[in-house]
Amino acid sequence: MMARRSGAPRWPAGVAAVALAAWGQAAAPAAAGPSGVRDFVVYAFSQSDVDEEDPQVYRLRPDTTVRAIGKWSTAGDEAADYDFTQIGRYHARGVTFMGSGTASVIFPKDFPSAEVFDDMSTRDANGDPVPHDELGFPEPARRGNLFNPRYRAYLLSWARVQVDGGVDGINLDEVNAGFSGGSKYGFNGNEGFDDYTIADFNRYLLAKYPGFTAADWKARFGMTDGNVPRRDVPAGDLSANFNYRDYLRAGGWNLDPLNAANPLAPEWGRVVANRMYAEDTSFTATYLRRYWKELVDAIRAHAWRTRHRGVLVSSNGLWPYVDFNSVGMYPWNPDERTPDFRGADYVPVAGGHLNGAKSLQSQYRYLKEQSARIAGPVPVVVFIDWPSDMMTAYLGLPPREREDYWRIFGAEAYANGIFPAFHLKDTVGDPTATDLGMMDFFTTYTRFYKDHRALFQDNTIGAQEVRVGVAGVAASLLVRRGTGRRSIHLVNHTYDRGIMPRSGFTVEADVGSCPRRVTAISPDFPQTKSPAFSCRHGTLRLTVDRLDYSTVIEL
């Protein structure tokens, strides 16, 4: 999230018509983005407003940032809003430039009239716009409706401005956030019930149940005479065709439409913020997936048509049709079932100190596996999202423990085939990496991953278990796609306000074919090592002389 800028409405006249016309040209096959994305190993998170830049990026020189700039509100509707000259400075240092913007938060000043603002807004089951005061903006904020073709055209219009300005990619934030209900409804899902969406719901129901008669609709879902889906009436004619809002009011579910007593709630589906699960075939997932693909295809088609090259696409969370998934780490996430419903604890802190004894291996693997199911073998990047108490916890750590967060949990991300985004800057005034004294550490630490990038690119998690002879060490086997190159990764979680090195322990793995040699490398020591090892019938056994934070053993 980022703070918005104020300004008079500057949505150019006719922009919706122009963007909608471009939409019709987007049927060309979606093309992959720049070829280098599979080679990226060092990601950073540094977001600035559209006319600002972050010199910290030039010092760190990551392969890319998750989103270098972010369009919120009217700042970013026109090319003159941007400082596109910084793209050349990024490229001069070998950094790929990602543009970005919110795909859901809207304000009255984004649009030329109150009527247009209302038309773009999501609605509750009574048909009223849903406020999102919980976002904390000084002006009224709502969520835009992705089911409205004019809203999709609006998103495409500013994405085209960024593509024309020369960005290498676009990251769209909070794509499916218009279904929560916000604080007004306790985030119970009472949102998304506008005319556009329930017209599509009619199309979905009629396609899923092609042989249903009026009697079938009434028997299966408790519909009533005069309010059943009809094939002889346009889906959007909600006075003559099925009107889901009327159905919800009649059932007493208009304040809680996802109530388990509602027979149509499973058909509608429950939208999970920033996730598009592959197995979800409910109405909302089916049509969100469809409109997301249309938007991605339109952005890529515009880049090919005007620049004759691809453009990277990413989004916050786990989404299909992307070049890489960038997953914000925040509380109340769906990545782990916990008694307090806060989900995976991606920044483990206890009493103001880093809980380095915790491992995030299972959570990181879950993200990688889910991303593969959803988007195929694209890179997965994790970043500390903000504003959130996870970011607050990270910023509040003692300086050495803040470095240890990356030495442990950044290394553990790499050890499980995903990538950490080293945090440099957000847009809500939090201390930057420079303010925190982190830049020397970041530049030194990331040099290790740059120097050994081939070990961390395009890896899968090996099925073989790695057995470690001491407690408190997480281990994994990675196998590189295509080459079959194998590496064992060890991360030390023996920690109490500081790392406690382990020494003289054994590691075993059933690797299938025995390696000719074994080499150990680490950001914790400057030279390579050659551990003593033996291998018989595909079972590798080696001795680790010392493990500080993390070590990679190349087979």
C-alpha angles and dihedrals in degrees: 000000000000138000114265128233122232126231145131118287109281103170099140117244111264094012092132092052092048093048093046089052089053088050090065090057093053096087092099113113112278110254128211119251127247112327095239098075093092088054095055115112104154116061127175134194113224120143125184135172115272094266097041135076139198118233089196087077090060091055097046095040098199120182087251144334120241089239122351096189133014131211113216124167118336094334099099103029092107134042090238089066092067138075097217091166088084090069089072090052090052092050093048087062095043095254122141112228118227119193119197148172144178114280094196118021112093136175133197091253091059090075137048097242144014089248092058091046090053092047091053094048129098118243138213125234090275090057095251124133113259115233120217102202089148088077088074100228120150091231127057109279127197136167122258120237113242090193090065108089091211091056091050087050089052091053090048092050095062093038088057090052089057094045091049088050090060106258116160093219148359126232114197115203128214096356097174099033094117096086104062102089089226125229091314090072099027091254090289095145099262095145138087097056098125124132094263094054099044090048087058088047088059090052090049095050094046091050094047095047104032096163099046119127126201088265091054093052091050094046096045101040107016094248120163136228110283095023109072130111112274130196095201094062128062111264091236095054094098094175092062102022129056113304110200093194090058089048091052093048091048090052094046092243099113091109094042108026096168092057111140089236090065107095091205096051093092090049091051093046134209113271114221112208113254094355131104105182116206094225095051109107098163120128097262093047093045095052097036088054090049096049092043090055091048090053094047092047091049093052092048093044090052091051092051093044096049105025102024091228140087127263128212119243126199138157139196106272133003113328138156126241094035131127091223134359116234109198119199113216110220138140123274089039122154096231098099133021108236131170092245093047091233091122126208114007099224094172103042110198130162122188092348093306131104115264095216091164089076118089123214094193096113093046093048091048090050090055092048093048094046092048091052090052092048105036108010124239098339123139118270119214125188125203134176104256123218153258088023139116089253089063090044090052092049094048091048096056120111109263097255092046090050088059089045089057089067095038089056110026097027088051090046090055090054089045090060099046100263132099135241119221107222108228117240108151147347130192102245097079099264116152113279125229088261091052089052094047092243102125098086089051094046095050093048096042097047091049088074092059093045092051092050099032094137089067093058103041125106098344130168124204111256117236092224118099118237113216119206123197096219134051124248097043122111115208136188140172118225125195121196116230115246098010100048089222109168133210134173116218124202124191121186116223096173094120142146112163085320139027119278108207120227122215142186100017133138131241123198131187136167097233099168098225119043117241121237091222140006125215128187122207131172142170084236097066130037104222133053118255132210108217119206108257145166131196129194128171090350096307111123120204122182139165123234111208095196138356119192109167106328142346133190118211113201116206 
